[in-house]
Amino acid sequence: MKVVCIGSGNVATHLANALKAKGVDLIQIWSRDLANASELAKNTNSVAISNLDEIDRSADLYIVAVKDDAIASVSDSLREINGLVVHTSGATSIDALSALKNYGVLYPLQTFSKAKPIDFANVPLCIEASNVHTLEVLRSVADMLSSPVYEVDSEKRKILHLAAVFACNFVNHLYTLSDKIVEHFELDFEMLKPLIMETALKVQTELPINVQTGPAVRDDEQTMIKHQVLLNGMPELKEIYQTLSKSIKKTHL
Amino acid sequence: MKVVCIGSGNVATHLANALKAKGVDLIQIWSRDLANASELAKNTNSVAISNLDEIDRSADLYIVAVKDDAIASVSDSLREINGLVVHTSGATSIDALSALKNYGVLYPLQTFSKAKPIDFANVPLCIEASNVHTLEVLRSVADMLSSPVYEVDSEKRKILHLAAVFACNFVNHLYTLSDKIVEHFELDFEMLKPLIMETALKVQTELPINVQTGPAVRDDEQTMIKHQVLLNGMPELKEIYQTLSKSIKKTHL
């Protein structure tokens, strides 16, 4: 299988590396910035390009892992291609590629950082395709990566993307705020790490609604008042404290 | 070492089980509800009591793991005891026990569920004591459990407790909301579990502020608007979406 990777960001990097490790022939890496393309091309024994006109028209699979608002313009430059073109965006409809012959979506429901390697066996791949054959190709890619695979249409993928904002992006921001609190009072974020791990581990086997703890779910007003006093100098954190505590009470009481 | 455990909730249960496993002689378990005390006593080869007057006065250590607002009344019934009395509360000052002879705090910075066993090697124990000898006793208890130990005074412990609300209680509530979103649209929470694990794993080695992802940190207004449209039928979640996105932008942009 000959693959062209369009993009060199977090998703592109991890997908390209994972495919390369499975013996896929990664023939080109495109990035607007040739230096970025070159870095990923070097690691995957591929060829870096920065001009969309240079894209090889003979590949079997084109992975478009660019910013959402760049998908349309990339798609324009891939017209008349016979291979399968997929984007990797959670928030973008499959229709963004509908001018193409064979198209689909390969959305990895995971958070990627360049620095941290990731095992694709732990990355749910959400696939959608313009036709049955294309769907089978995407299934075989997922199988090759040993990833759990889910067939998800564009409407439902948007929902997953939204749920991921709550379960990952907002969660990470709460980690940032807890770090801000301990730093502000000269304590060490290190102390919170086991708690963070255990909180995530717990919901691997239990439903989160069944393992809620803390002052809000106990309706412990005294503690909540004390906490808000501590946050007097941090009005933004106080607002978040109040909004989330109110929501916990509404959910549980 | 002879220990009396006062309380039979999550913290009491895990501490009592961990101490028993290390060969500590757990002589009594007290709970207001004798059935609860009996259950824990059975598992730890101890004696259940439900009357504070029955507490053995000869123990070396009394662990008061009851609700915050019950600590004062329990403390009253332990006057004149020579052994060390500690409470386990993050939000309560050591002064709540100041009428006693030897007292302190043993605050495990972790979330406990009855159903899930926990390795105390991953539980930071925050200790504070009324005198140097008492502090040494608490250090030896932490060492016995192989727990990382931190000497933390009452003011700083309150801060840690507050930070834990953000890093654990609020995080778990966001998991609950993400589950609510996927359930509402007939998707499976299972799909989000690898993302939840990876998000927690990432901050074990990186500072959370350095690994923030998602539409808010990219200032991707189009996606944020689409997400809010999806939340039109869930005003409470929409408010949380807006509050947290605003805070992410304020932190990063």
HADDOCK unambig.tbl for C-alpha pairs under 7 A between the chains (distance, minus, plus):
assign (segid A and resid 91 and name CA) (segid B and resid 223 and name CA) 6.91 0.50 0.50
assign (segid A and resid 109 and name CA) (segid B and resid 195 and name CA) 6.78 0.50 0.50
assign (segid A and resid 110 and name CA) (segid B and resid 195 and name CA) 4.90 0.50 0.50
assign (segid A and resid 111 and name CA) (segid B and resid 195 and name CA) 6.34 0.50 0.50
assign (segid A and resid 111 and name CA) (segid B and resid 199 and name CA) 6.95 0.50 0.50
assign (segid A and resid 113 and name CA) (segid B and resid 211 and name CA) 6.99 0.50 0.50
assign (segid A and resid 122 and name CA) (segid B and resid 194 and name CA) 5.89 0.50 0.50
assign (segid A and resid 123 and name CA) (segid B and resid 194 and name CA) 6.60 0.50 0.50
assign (segid A and resid 124 and name CA) (segid B and resid 191 and name CA) 6.50 0.50 0.50
assign (segid A and resid 159 and name CA) (segid B and resid 182 and name CA) 6.84 0.50 0.50
assign (segid A and resid 160 and name CA) (segid B and resid 182 and name CA) 6.75 0.50 0.50
assign (segid A and resid 162 and name CA) (segid B and resid 227 and name CA) 6.15 0.50 0.50
assign (segid A and resid 163 and name CA) (segid B and resid 178 and name CA) 4.64 0.50 0.50
assign (segid A and resid 163 and name CA) (segid B and resid 181 and name CA) 6.11 0.50 0.50
assign (segid A and resid 163 and name CA) (segid B and resid 182 and name CA) 6.64 0.50 0.50
assign (segid A and resid 165 and name CA) (segid B and resid 214 and name CA) 6.54 0.50 0.50
assign (segid A and resid 166 and name CA) (segid B and resid 174 and name CA) 5.71 0.50 0.50
assign (segid A and resid 166 and name CA) (segid B and resid 178 and name CA) 5.68 0.50 0.50
assign (segid A and resid 167 and name CA) (segid B and resid 174 and name CA) 5.95 0.50 0.50
assign (segid A and resid 167 and name CA) (segid B and resid 175 and name CA) 5.31 0.50 0.50
assign (segid A and resid 167 and name CA) (segid B and resid 178 and name CA) 5.86 0.50 0.50
assign (segid A and resid 167 and name CA) (segid B and resid 196 and name CA) 6.17 0.50 0.50
assign (segid A and resid 168 and name CA) (segid B and resid 195 and name CA) 6.72 0.50 0.50
assign (segid A and resid 168 and name CA) (segid B and resid 196 and name CA) 6.19 0.50 0.50
assign (segid A and resid 168 and name CA) (segid B and resid 199 and name CA) 5.89 0.50 0.50
assign (segid A and resid 169 and name CA) (segid B and resid 212 and name CA) 6.53 0.50 0.50
assign (segid A and resid 169 and name CA) (segid B and resid 213 and name CA) 5.80 0.50 0.50
assign (segid A and resid 169 and name CA) (segid B and resid 214 and name CA) 5.63 0.50 0.50
assign (segid A and resid 170 and name CA) (segid B and resid 244 and name CA) 6.61 0.50 0.50
assign (segid A and resid 171 and name CA) (segid B and resid 171 and name CA) 5.47 0.50 0.50
assign (segid A and resid 171 and name CA) (segid B and resid 174 and name CA) 6.86 0.50 0.50
assign (segid A and resid 172 and name CA) (segid B and resid 199 and name CA) 6.76 0.50 0.50
assign (segid A and resid 172 and name CA) (segid B and resid 208 and name CA) 6.06 0.50 0.50
assign (segid A and resid 172 and name CA) (segid B and resid 212 and name CA) 6.37 0.50 0.50
assign (segid A and resid 173 and name CA) (segid B and resid 212 and name CA) 6.92 0.50 0.50
assign (segid A and resid 173 and name CA) (segid B and resid 248 and name CA) 6.65 0.50 0.50
assign (segid A and resid 174 and name CA) (segid B and resid 166 and name CA) 5.71 0.50 0.50
assign (segid A and resid 174 and name CA) (segid B and resid 167 and name CA) 5.96 0.50 0.50
assign (segid A and resid 174 and name CA) (segid B and resid 171 and name CA) 6.85 0.50 0.50
assign (segid A and resid 175 and name CA) (segid B and resid 167 and name CA) 5.31 0.50 0.50
assign (segid A and resid 175 and name CA) (segid B and resid 208 and name CA) 6.05 0.50 0.50
assign (segid A and resid 176 and name CA) (segid B and resid 208 and name CA) 5.13 0.50 0.50
assign (segid A and resid 176 and name CA) (segid B and resid 209 and name CA) 5.38 0.50 0.50
assign (segid A and resid 178 and name CA) (segid B and resid 163 and name CA) 4.63 0.50 0.50
assign (segid A and resid 178 and name CA) (segid B and resid 166 and name CA) 5.66 0.50 0.50
assign (segid A and resid 178 and name CA) (segid B and resid 167 and name CA) 5.85 0.50 0.50
assign (segid A and resid 181 and name CA) (segid B and resid 163 and name CA) 6.10 0.50 0.50
assign (segid A and resid 182 and name CA) (segid B and resid 159 and name CA) 6.84 0.50 0.50
assign (segid A and resid 182 and name CA) (segid B and resid 160 and name CA) 6.75 0.50 0.50
assign (segid A and resid 182 and name CA) (segid B and resid 163 and name CA) 6.63 0.50 0.50
assign (segid A and resid 191 and name CA) (segid B and resid 124 and name CA) 6.50 0.50 0.50
assign (segid A and resid 193 and name CA) (segid B and resid 204 and name CA) 6.10 0.50 0.50
assign (segid A and resid 194 and name CA) (segid B and resid 122 and name CA) 5.91 0.50 0.50
assign (segid A and resid 194 and name CA) (segid B and resid 123 and name CA) 6.61 0.50 0.50
assign (segid A and resid 195 and name CA) (segid B and resid 109 and name CA) 6.79 0.50 0.50
assign (segid A and resid 195 and name CA) (segid B and resid 110 and name CA) 4.92 0.50 0.50
assign (segid A and resid 195 and name CA) (segid B and resid 111 and name CA) 6.38 0.50 0.50
assign (segid A and resid 195 and name CA) (segid B and resid 168 and name CA) 6.72 0.50 0.50
assign (segid A and resid 196 and name CA) (segid B and resid 167 and name CA) 6.17 0.50 0.50
assign (segid A and resid 196 and name CA) (segid B and resid 168 and name CA) 6.19 0.50 0.50
assign (segid A and resid 196 and name CA) (segid B and resid 200 and name CA) 6.11 0.50 0.50
assign (segid A and resid 197 and name CA) (segid B and resid 200 and name CA) 5.70 0.50 0.50
assign (segid A and resid 197 and name CA) (segid B and resid 201 and name CA) 6.86 0.50 0.50
assign (segid A and resid 199 and name CA) (segid B and resid 111 and name CA) 6.97 0.50 0.50
assign (segid A and resid 199 and name CA) (segid B and resid 168 and name CA) 5.90 0.50 0.50
assign (segid A and resid 199 and name CA) (segid B and resid 172 and name CA) 6.76 0.50 0.50
assign (segid A and resid 200 and name CA) (segid B and resid 196 and name CA) 6.11 0.50 0.50
assign (segid A and resid 200 and name CA) (segid B and resid 197 and name CA) 5.69 0.50 0.50
assign (segid A and resid 200 and name CA) (segid B and resid 200 and name CA) 6.43 0.50 0.50
assign (segid A and resid 201 and name CA) (segid B and resid 197 and name CA) 6.86 0.50 0.50
assign (segid A and resid 204 and name CA) (segid B and resid 193 and name CA) 6.11 0.50 0.50
assign (segid A and resid 208 and name CA) (segid B and resid 172 and name CA) 6.06 0.50 0.50
assign (segid A and resid 208 and name CA) (segid B and resid 175 and name CA) 6.04 0.50 0.50
assign (segid A and resid 208 and name CA) (segid B and resid 176 and name CA) 5.12 0.50 0.50
assign (segid A and resid 209 and name CA) (segid B and resid 176 and name CA) 5.38 0.50 0.50
assign (segid A and resid 211 and name CA) (segid B and resid 113 and name CA) 6.97 0.50 0.50
assign (segid A and resid 212 and name CA) (segid B and resid 169 and name CA) 6.54 0.50 0.50
assign (segid A and resid 212 and name CA) (segid B and resid 172 and name CA) 6.37 0.50 0.50
assign (segid A and resid 212 and name CA) (segid B and resid 173 and name CA) 6.92 0.50 0.50
assign (segid A and resid 213 and name CA) (segid B and resid 169 and name CA) 5.82 0.50 0.50
assign (segid A and resid 214 and name CA) (segid B and resid 165 and name CA) 6.54 0.50 0.50
assign (segid A and resid 214 and name CA) (segid B and resid 169 and name CA) 5.63 0.50 0.50
assign (segid A and resid 223 and name CA) (segid B and resid 91 and name CA) 6.88 0.50 0.50
assign (segid A and resid 227 and name CA) (segid B and resid 162 and name CA) 6.16 0.50 0.50
assign (segid A and resid 240 and name CA) (segid B and resid 243 and name CA) 6.72 0.50 0.50
assign (segid A and resid 243 and name CA) (segid B and resid 240 and name CA) 6.72 0.50 0.50
assign (segid A and resid 244 and name CA) (segid B and resid 170 and name CA) 6.62 0.50 0.50
assign (segid A and resid 248 and name CA) (segid B and resid 173 and name CA) 6.66 0.50 0.50
